[in-house]
Amino acid sequence: MRHLHTRTTRRRMVAALTVLLFAVPGAPAVADEAGTGSPALADGLALTPPMGFNNWNSTHCRAEFNESMVKGIADIFVDKGLKDAGYRYVNLDDCWALPDRDADGQLVPDPARFPNGIKAVADYVHAKGLKLGIYTSAGTKTCSNVGFPGALGHEYSDARQFADWGVDYLKYDNCNNQGVDARQRYTTMRDALRATGRPIVYSICEWGQNKPWEWAADVGHLWRTTGDISDTWGSMLSILKQNLPLAPHAGPGHWNDPDMLEVGNGGMTDTEYRSHFSMWSVMAAPLLIGSDLRSASAETFEILGNKEVIAVDQDPLGKQGAVVSSEGGRWVVAKEMKDGSRTVALFNESSSPQRVATTATAVGLPGADAYTLRDLWQHRSYNTAGSISATVPAHGTVLVRVFPDRRWHQHPPAVELGLEGSPLVQAGLPAALTTTVTDLGRTPARKVSVRLSGPEGWAVRATSPTSAAALSTGRSLRTKWSVTAPPGTPTGSYDLTLEAGYRSPAGVRVDTALPFTATVVVPPPAGTSGLGDLPWLSATNGYGPVERNTSNGESAAGDGHPITIGGVVYAKGLGVHAESSVEYYTGAACETVTAQVGVDDEKGANGTVAFEVWADGTKVASTGVLTNAMPTQPLTADVTGARLVRLVVTDAGDGIDSDHADWGDARLSC
């Protein structure tokens, strides 16, 4: 589906799936190799998740989307090593055609964008050893505001054109579908593609509205499980949570598709993009680059080109990773690999460092004296006695591949760095932190040393030993530290780094580090304050930034409107979009949060959300599900004694679509 969020009402009209098509007419269905019992297409296509590029997230319908740009992407695939890493499809999204068909009912490529036609582009891409994809909708028009011609009623002629042009992949959207049954519409295009005799990967973009994972395995090769992704942490997290439970439905030739990659588009940090790429890979999701590779950073290419992570996504067994645990936003997701190993994602969705832990047994590995643990971002191997754990930075992911290995002793022991205490610092006052260095390996870590460093001018002093002669399995070096930010340090986040060094029994020197963030905070003023006027520690949002004292406008800061719920206007408050979380430092000095909450009137009849207030990790108030049709709901939360208060809005379990949520007249009493 097109991803300008002004089209959210069309999202509710239809659903999108990504599918790969029959190469041979009459190809039979085969049993699902992932063991779900669902039939799968036996055409030999998409036996691993498709990898490639789609222009929509970076260019939308702007004039820069043209023949030159598409050819340039193909060149970059080759020049930057993306082709060698496995990326194959260069896919055109909406706006490639003229708004009207010709006199014979044929689609006409826009001569301004594609003066030599689509076939010439396909020929260029094919000459690079790559494949070309194209887009249309299972409706009368596509999702663009311009309304380019859709394929409903033209399936066979459009499929024939695509095949004649040399198209290898079709993304089939769901807008303007005229209420025709989704399964019927998508099956008709499946049959039309099959009738061409050309192998075409068929991507069903139905947005998960009709649960395509239950019926589409013999219709297409991949299907969208959610609404559109946007380049925000909240959007990515919401989609991740919707896609994870669908693991039993994925397998070779039929994949759950949680939408394209946002890596490199600028709305998230590199740490968050590594999490995005890690989790899409452990979910065996299609890897379709959505950033403009013409201006991508070296870090973006490093993330997208990580062959060890890509190998997880492309593992031929085709298992989607399954959730092992998820308590408190500390996720363990394990993916069975064809060679018997397990890839394990230790994912921290919270806004502070968290220890995320599991064991080799818990992720399904057989018992063994020790295991080799391969860190897929560090590109280093260690041995572990069976523990798989790490202190994971905020919004970060540690991705490891673990397997029994007779040669485990050739690797140094895995060592976990940990952090105890709150990294919240009041300027001019010492804060106490305790760091740990723990040996997870079967072999001892020797000559262990640790160092903590902060920004220039900060006083960082150890108040207990910083070294140990040796650590045996499960033993830790605990070091206490006093950390002081200079008086007058502005409120904000500051980088600190815990570094440790040790030697393996063979004498190999190992250096490792845990970066984390310390936040300089100021206690809230006494009395009652509007939360829209107070500084927050962190804020995440489904679309656009959290807005102060206006509604959420979904795009740039300051594009909201007066907060309005059920016709009542509130001059103060917070405007958010699910999934949203806004955290404040209250320093154990406050008692009550109050607000008038609901879905903003600006989204008409759309939007379903739920409001929650959390105090130091405990939910202290919630509303249940609210809709646009419901009046303002008063919400009061007792936060007495809490150091941290978090305002949360969820999507109420149905995905983020028009979920404009208002904390009207939100106040904090201290």
Summary of the structure (lengths in Angstrom):
residues: 670
radius of gyration: 26.2
end to end distance: 46.2
largest distance: 83.6
contacts: 2538
relative contact order: 0.09
helix: 19%
strand: 36%
